[in-house]
Amino acid sequence: MSDTVLIRPLERADGHALRFAFDQLSERSRYQRFLGFAPHLSELQLRRLMAVDHWHHEALIAYASGQRRPVGIARYVRGGEFDLAEVAVEVADDWQRRAVGRALVVELAVAARAAGVRRFSATLLTDNRAALRLAQLAGPTRVRRGGGGVLEVAVELYASGPGDPACLTTQDRLVKTLRVG
């Protein structure tokens, strides 16, 4: 199957798409993304996930154009420090290992740098190696074992220079449109 994936900022009208994307995740993917059992999104959770201002809380959504459905979402949310944001990524199970997560992380890091974010943080389950690899795409990464089977990940986003996604060509960065198949 070949399809084109389009990445764009999450918009106010995307609530149904966000719920659909969540519903398409396997139980294991939900557990890894939300660090616990998550059978459904409550209205409160959906409102929080949709409360994107594209500055302190940014979210990008990836759509498979041929299937006309969302296949991934990446977001950051700033906390108490202006240059630090927590990051999270989810990719539909049937779209994992097809570079969708990579493209979302690269685009999110570029948007974060433009908004003044210099560091990402994430809490991952110790067995979620794919999420750790995605975090490492954004910059040099420090990993610390937390309690309860989790890793605390700190990422210094690449600044301008070799390896910085912002310095790579559009084709190399897999931005905006990604041909997969």
KAURMO-V913351 format. One record per residue. N is the residue number from 1. OMEGA is omega in whole degrees, 0 to 359 (999 if undefined). BURIAL is I if it has 16 or more other ideal C-beta (glycine too) atoms within 10 Angstrom, else O. D_FIRST is the distance of its C-alpha to the first C-alpha in Angstrom with 1 decimal. Layout:
[[N;OMEGA;BURIAL;D_FIRST] [N;OMEGA;BURIAL;D_FIRST]]
This chain:
[[1;177;O;0.0] [2;182;O;3.8] [3;175;I;6.6] [4;178;O;10.3] [5;178;I;12.4] [6;180;O;16.0] [7;179;I;18.9] [8;177;O;22.2] [9;175;O;25.4] [10;181;I;25.6] [11;181;O;27.8] [12;183;O;30.4] [13;185;O;28.4] [14;181;I;25.4] [15;179;I;27.1] [16;178;O;25.1] [17;179;I;21.8] [18;178;I;23.3] [19;178;I;24.4] [20;180;O;21.0] [21;178;I;19.4] [22;182;I;22.2] [23;180;O;21.8] [24;179;I;18.2] [25;174;I;19.4] [26;178;O;20.5] [27;179;O;24.3] [28;179;O;24.0] [29;176;I;22.1] [30;180;I;24.7] [31;180;O;27.4] [32;182;I;26.3] [33;186;I;25.9] [34;176;O;29.2] [35;179;I;31.1] [36;180;O;32.0] [37;182;O;31.3] [38;184;I;29.8] [39;180;O;29.1] [40;174;O;28.9] [41;175;I;29.6] [42;177;O;33.1] [43;178;O;34.2] [44;178;O;36.0] [45;180;O;33.0] [46;178;I;30.9] [47;179;O;33.8] [48;180;O;34.1] [49;180;I;30.4] [50;183;I;30.6] [51;184;O;33.9] [52;177;I;32.4] [53;178;O;34.9] [54;175;O;32.8] [55;177;O;35.6] [56;178;I;36.6] [57;179;I;33.5] [58;174;I;30.3] [59;176;I;26.8] [60;179;I;23.5] [61;178;I;20.5] [62;179;I;16.9] [63;170;I;14.9] [64;187;I;11.3] [65;181;O;12.3] [66;179;O;9.9] [67;180;O;10.5] [68;178;O;13.9] [69;177;O;14.6] [70;181;I;16.1] [71;179;I;14.3] [72;178;I;17.2] [73;174;I;20.9] [74;181;I;23.4] [75;166;I;27.1] [76;176;I;30.5] [77;176;I;33.9] [78;174;I;37.2] [79;183;O;40.0] [80;180;O;43.6] [81;186;O;43.1] [82;186;O;42.0] [83;182;O;40.0] [84;178;I;38.3] [85;174;I;35.3] [86;184;O;33.5] [87;176;I;29.7] [88;181;I;27.0] [89;171;I;23.2] [90;178;I;20.8] [91;178;I;17.0] [92;185;I;15.2] [93;183;O;14.8] [94;177;O;11.1] [95;178;I;10.8] [96;182;I;13.6] [97;178;O;13.8] [98;175;I;11.3] [99;178;I;14.4] [100;178;I;14.6] [101;179;I;17.9] [102;181;I;19.1] [103;179;I;18.7] [104;181;I;20.3] [105;180;I;23.2] [106;179;I;23.9] [107;180;I;24.1] [108;178;I;26.2] [109;178;I;28.5] [110;179;I;29.1] [111;180;I;29.9] [112;179;I;32.1] [113;180;I;34.1] [114;180;O;34.7] [115;177;I;36.1] [116;177;O;38.4] [117;180;I;36.6] [118;183;I;37.2] [119;171;I;36.2] [120;169;I;33.6] [121;178;I;34.4] [122;172;I;32.3] [123;184;O;33.1] [124;169;I;30.6] [125;185;I;30.8] [126;181;O;31.8] [127;182;O;28.8] [128;183;I;26.2] [129;180;O;25.7] [130;179;O;22.4] [131;178;I;24.4] [132;177;I;27.1] [133;177;O;24.9] [134;179;I;23.7] [135;182;I;27.4] [136;176;O;28.3] [137;185;I;26.1] [138;179;I;28.5] [139;178;I;31.6] [140;190;O;34.1] [141;172;I;33.9] [142;182;O;36.7] [143;178;I;36.0] [144;177;O;38.7] [145;174;O;38.7] [146;177;O;39.7] [147;173;O;41.0] [148;176;O;39.1] [149;179;O;36.2] [150;173;I;35.0] [151;172;I;34.7] [152;186;O;36.1] [153;176;I;34.2] [154;183;I;35.8] [155;171;I;34.0] [156;182;O;35.9] [157;178;I;33.6] [158;170;I;33.5] [159;180;O;36.2] [160;179;O;36.0] [161;181;O;35.9] [162;180;O;33.9] [163;180;O;30.8] [164;180;O;31.1] [165;181;I;27.7] [166;181;O;29.8] [167;180;O;31.0] [168;179;I;27.7] [169;179;O;26.2] [170;180;O;23.7] [171;181;O;21.0] [172;183;O;22.0] [173;181;I;22.1] [174;188;I;18.5] [175;173;I;20.3] [176;179;O;19.6] [177;184;O;16.3] [178;177;I;13.6] [179;179;O;10.7] [180;178;I;8.1] [181;999;O;5.2]]
